[in-house]
Amino acid sequence: MSNVEQTLSIIKPDAVERNLENNIKEMFKNNGFSILKEKKIQIEKSEAEKFYKVHETKPFYNDLCAYLSSGPIIVMVLEKSNAVLANRELMGATNPIDAEEGTIRKKYGISIDKNSVHGSDSIENAKIEINFFFED
């Protein structure tokens, strides 16, 4: 019984700036993800603050929000069996130095902040994050 899920993926400003979106989308497709929706947007810092609200008590919160709103991003809804976990595995560890070979962050991440991609960390958060960017 396949457990098809949807998850949110963001190609962050550092990757968009380096024109890596097609490479990253290919990695998703080659790993069995369907890209159901996608759009290129630029968000305000206030929107980034709402999006990352779960992290607001953490020391990196302000930098994270400033960074996500620093340039265009690509937001996508990905779908496949166990999409949330599969996407996190494909992204690799938050710090590219710790990421496994073959992961997006190992290949393209610059630093712990400029790590090229964001992905939802749970099915619950995936629903919230998808609705944040794709309200119907």
C-alpha positions as CSV (number, residue, x, y, z in Angstrom):
1,M,0.0,0.0,0.0
2,S,1.7,3.2,-1.1
3,N,1.5,6.1,1.2
4,V,1.3,9.1,-1.2
5,E,2.0,12.4,0.5
6,Q,2.7,15.9,-0.6
7,T,5.4,18.1,0.8
8,L,6.6,21.7,0.3
9,S,10.0,22.3,-1.3
10,I,11.6,25.7,-1.6
11,I,14.6,26.4,-3.8
12,K,16.2,29.1,-1.8
13,P,17.8,32.4,-3.1
14,D,21.4,31.1,-3.3
15,A,20.3,28.3,-5.7
16,V,18.0,30.5,-7.8
17,E,20.8,33.1,-8.0
18,R,23.1,30.4,-9.4
19,N,20.5,29.2,-11.9
20,L,20.3,25.7,-10.3
21,E,16.5,25.4,-10.3
22,N,16.4,23.0,-13.3
23,N,19.2,20.9,-11.9
24,I,17.4,20.6,-8.6
25,K,14.0,19.9,-10.2
26,E,15.7,17.1,-12.2
27,M,17.0,15.6,-9.0
28,F,13.4,15.5,-7.6
29,K,12.1,14.0,-10.8
30,N,14.9,11.4,-11.0
31,N,14.0,10.4,-7.4
32,G,10.4,9.8,-8.3
33,F,8.8,13.0,-7.2
34,S,6.0,14.7,-9.2
35,I,6.0,18.5,-9.1
36,L,2.3,19.3,-8.8
37,K,2.6,23.1,-8.5
38,E,5.4,25.5,-8.7
39,K,5.9,29.3,-8.8
40,K,8.8,31.7,-8.6
41,I,8.2,34.5,-6.1
42,Q,9.9,37.0,-3.9
43,I,8.6,37.3,-0.4
44,E,8.8,40.2,2.1
45,K,10.7,39.7,5.3
46,S,7.4,39.9,7.2
47,E,6.1,36.9,5.2
48,A,9.3,35.0,5.8
49,E,8.8,35.7,9.6
50,K,5.3,34.2,9.4
51,F,6.5,31.2,7.4
52,Y,9.4,30.4,9.9
53,K,7.3,31.3,13.0
54,V,8.1,27.8,14.5
55,H,11.7,29.0,14.7
56,E,11.1,32.4,16.2
57,T,12.7,31.6,19.6
58,K,15.9,30.3,17.9
59,P,19.0,32.5,17.5
60,F,19.2,32.1,13.8
61,Y,15.5,33.2,13.2
62,N,16.2,36.7,12.1
63,D,19.0,35.7,9.7
64,L,16.8,32.9,8.3
65,C,14.0,35.3,7.6
66,A,16.3,38.0,6.1
67,Y,17.9,35.3,3.9
68,L,14.6,33.7,2.6
69,S,13.4,37.2,1.6
70,S,16.7,38.3,0.0
71,G,15.9,37.2,-3.5
72,P,13.6,35.1,-5.7
73,I,12.6,31.6,-4.5
74,I,10.8,28.8,-6.2
75,V,8.1,27.1,-4.1
76,M,6.9,23.7,-5.2
77,V,4.5,21.0,-4.1
78,L,6.1,17.6,-4.5
79,E,4.3,14.3,-4.4
80,K,5.3,10.7,-4.0
81,S,5.1,7.8,-1.5
82,N,6.4,9.0,1.9
83,A,7.2,12.4,0.3
84,V,8.2,14.2,3.5
85,L,10.8,11.7,4.6
86,A,12.0,11.1,1.0
87,N,12.5,14.8,0.4
88,R,14.4,15.2,3.6
89,E,16.7,12.3,2.6
90,L,17.2,13.8,-0.8
91,M,17.9,17.3,0.6
92,G,20.5,16.0,3.0
93,A,21.7,17.4,6.3
94,T,21.1,21.1,7.0
95,N,24.8,21.8,7.0
96,P,26.1,20.8,3.5
97,I,29.4,19.7,5.1
98,D,27.4,16.9,7.0
99,A,25.2,16.0,4.1
100,E,25.6,12.6,2.4
101,E,27.0,12.4,-1.1
102,G,24.4,12.6,-3.8
103,T,22.1,14.9,-1.8
104,I,21.0,18.3,-3.0
105,R,22.8,20.2,-0.1
106,K,26.0,18.2,-0.6
107,K,26.0,19.1,-4.3
108,Y,24.8,22.7,-4.2
109,G,24.7,24.0,-0.6
110,I,27.2,26.7,0.2
111,S,26.8,26.9,4.0
112,I,24.4,26.1,6.8
113,D,22.4,29.2,5.9
114,K,22.7,29.1,2.2
115,N,21.9,25.4,1.9
116,S,19.9,25.8,-1.4
117,V,16.6,24.0,-0.4
118,H,13.9,23.9,2.3
119,G,11.6,21.0,2.8
120,S,8.7,20.3,5.2
121,D,9.7,18.3,8.3
122,S,6.4,16.6,9.0
123,I,3.1,15.8,7.3
124,E,1.4,18.4,9.5
125,N,3.8,21.1,8.6
126,A,3.7,20.1,4.9
127,K,0.0,20.9,4.9
128,I,0.5,24.3,6.7
129,E,3.5,25.2,4.4
130,I,1.7,24.3,1.2
131,N,-1.3,26.3,2.3
132,F,1.0,29.2,3.1
133,F,2.2,29.5,-0.5
134,F,-0.7,27.9,-2.4
135,E,-4.0,29.0,-0.9
136,D,-6.8,27.9,-3.2
